[in-house]
Amino acid sequence: MKFKFLTLDDVSLLNKRVLVRVDINSPIANNSTILETTRIRSILPTLEMLKDSKTVLLAHQSRPGKKDFTSLETHAEVLKSLVDRPVKFIDDIFGTAARNAIKELKNGEILLLENVRFYSEEVAEDIPPEKQAQTIMVRKLTPLFDLFVNDAFAAAHRAQPSLIGFTYTLPTVAGKVMEKELTVLNKIFDPERPAVFIIGGAKVDTKLGILKNILKNGKADKILLGGLLVNVFLEAKGYKIGELNKSCIEKFDSYVDEAKTILKEHGDKIELPVDVAIEKEGKRYEVSCDELNGESRILDIGLDTIVKYSNIIVNSKTVVANGPLGVFEKEEFALGTREVLDAMARCKYFTVVGGGELGAYAEILGISSRIKHLSTGGGATLALLSGEELPVIKALEESAKKFKKKLGVENF
């Protein structure tokens, strides 16, 4: 596809000093062990392109207040095991130590800077995009580089200094992850039919937005619902889900009103569970939706629904999934998510898992290689599917216009 921004293939990289924003945010255990390395491995094609450059990586891990908000030192150790080039780490971002380490880099060497969200301006919510180039980090690091590469697709829906600021001060191109994600996901906007979207997870507000946009744009022949959206739509259809299930969702009543409107206008495209799994005395029980009495929490789709959803999936030509079908962290309620992913792996056509928890779980199950595309993006993939303009993509396009003469690529 033709992009409105530049990629690594458009510019000379030999002997260049290159700053690369990556997204290697990974699931981490309490002992700081990285549990799943998909996002770290995803940046290897970009690093290979930069083998004759001095490469500095900017990245984040989690956010302040979270248990996995930690240093990137462990990420550097994982990266060392994946590349045959020197990989260094420094627990500084733009201070004297970091700047000296950057100046001392040789061609082929990689330096990973500390978690960029340790820096307060990175997590501030009141910095307009045009002002991000004036933040301390951008001003301190810009003079040390010839080129900025944005390869952080999974954070492309964010507008923060490390993602946007450098596009104002340095020639900027997209990395290989960014390029691949946008190329593949573009197929979803004109899907081969029948096209099925599976929407699960806990973010009801976000998922409702995606659902409405998919229906509005006519992208889906069927939408299979899981996660907390099930509570909302079952209530909208008149099932007795009870206060316990309603209390899991803020603004529940307003969501139910929206769901009723959606069902009235597009009910033929919405597939709801015919049965669910509830927790009773710590165990899984299958209950028909007609038999719900609201006394137990709904934690997964039921067996009959799994069969129903799986048959739809394997007979579709485009299948896009985002979000788990139930509380898959509990083994007894992981069945729906596991079986839906297995059905996607058995589908012979175009299948996409939209990053985040679902992508990591596909990796853990060992079936990710049988999914046609495992997106690194969670929120970014959702935003793209919702029709939102991604701040990072806009910044890439603006930078291309600004620096195309300097890069000698006016006709792209």
Number of C-alpha atoms within 10 A of each C-alpha: 9 7 12 14 21 25 20 17 12 14 15 12 18 14 15 16 23 21 25 27 25 27 25 23 26 21 18 19 11 8 7 17 12 15 12 15 18 20 21 19 14 18 20 16 12 19 20 14 15 23 17 17 22 24 24 23 18 22 22 24 23 18 16 13 7 9 12 18 18 19 19 23 18 15 21 21 13 15 22 15 10 13 14 10 15 12 20 18 20 17 15 18 22 20 12 11 12 19 15 12 16 24 12 9 17 15 15 19 19 27 21 25 25 25 23 24 22 18 15 9 18 19 16 11 9 9 17 11 17 12 13 24 23 17 16 13 21 21 16 15 17 18 10 15 18 15 23 23 27 32 25 29 31 24 25 27 23 17 21 24 26 25 30 27 23 28 29 22 19 21 23 32 26 27 26 24 24 24 20 15 18 17 14 14 19 14 13 19 15 12 17 17 13 16 24 25 23 23 25 23 22 19 13 21 14 14 23 18 15 20 20 16 16 19 18 11 11 12 21 25 17 22 25 22 26 27 25 26 25 27 24 25 24 19 22 20 13 10 17 18 22 16 12 13 21 18 10 13 18 11 12 17 14 10 20 19 14 16 22 19 13 19 15 10 11 14 15 11 16 18 18 21 22 17 21 26 25 23 17 11 8 8 10 18 18 16 19 15 18 11 11 17 12 16 15 18 19 28 25 32 30 26 20 16 20 23 15 16 23 20 14 17 31 19 18 21 17 26 30 21 24 26 25 29 33 27 21 21 11 10 9 17 24 19 21 28 24 19 17 22 28 20 20 28 21 17 23 17 17 19 27 22 28 24 26 23 18 25 27 22 21 22 16 12 12 10 15 21 11 17 23 18 20 23 27 28 26 21 20 24 25 20 19 19 19 19 14 13 12 18 17 24 21 14 23 25 18 16 22 23 16 17 18 17 11 10 16 11 14 11 6 11
